[in-house]
Amino acid sequence: MLQSRFDELRERLLRAGIAPRHVRRYVTELKDHFDDLVREEIANGAPRNAAEAKARARLGNDNDLAEVMLARTDLRSIMARYPWAVFGLAPALLVLAVLAAALAVEIAIFKLAPGLLPHPTDAQREWFVFAIGVWNTLATYVAPFAIAVVLCVGGLRQRMPAAWIFAGIAIACVLGAFQEIHFADDGHHGELSLGSAFGPPFPAKLIVGGLYRSVVTIAAAATLYWYGLRRQNGHADVYAAPPLAAE
């Protein structure tokens, strides 16, 4: 089947590190070219089956078609060329960048708040504390998991080895889990603090909570990986299955 042939070529290119966008464009061009060749053969009087067979022969074998892309190193994705940076450095830097950005935004809000609400009511103060709590949760709970999800999905699309994908997931989830941004307001003044289980005084609350969050987020990301891998393998099996013999 032609579709099976193109899917095998797509998989081969992706596993070789060619960026998905280049693979998608190349396969689309091949399909369009194949259709043109089939129409040309049919116009010359060939029946449909013979026209497709001749078109496949004229298109070339998979090795030649793949070599066109594999010979161009500039088409390889950054993820494939520098996995140590994408799955090693990037998740750590992104988690720290999110924490820094969250703190910067909160500090800016605290500086503006007295001018905007010089005499806040109790209800306004409670709403403000709640909103800051949600913001901190997004920065310390949601963002690290989102980074892990992006690495997981991107790694699956690029057919990266599982070891690299899980390295990135673990770094994002573990580093994010052991950080905490906390804001408290006793009605007279507010206090903003950043805590980390990786530095003194190594608070037990952050360590226990970090372990729990790490396990939960890594398990969730692993489930996503497993689901994505099953979909990929199921899709490949559909096209790779031989046609049923006629009874």
Secondary structure by P-SEA (a helix, b strand, c coil): caaaaaaaaaaaaaaacccaaaaaaaaaaaaaaaaaaaaaaaaacccaaaaaaaaaaaaccaaaaaaaaaaccccccccccccccccccaaaaaaaaaaaaaaaaaaaaaaacccccccccaaaaaaaaaaaaaaaaaacccaaaaaaaaaaaaaaaacccaaaaaaaaaaaaaaaaabbbbbbbccccccccccccccccccaaaaaaaaaaaaaaaaaaaaaaaaaaaaaaaaaaaaaccccccc
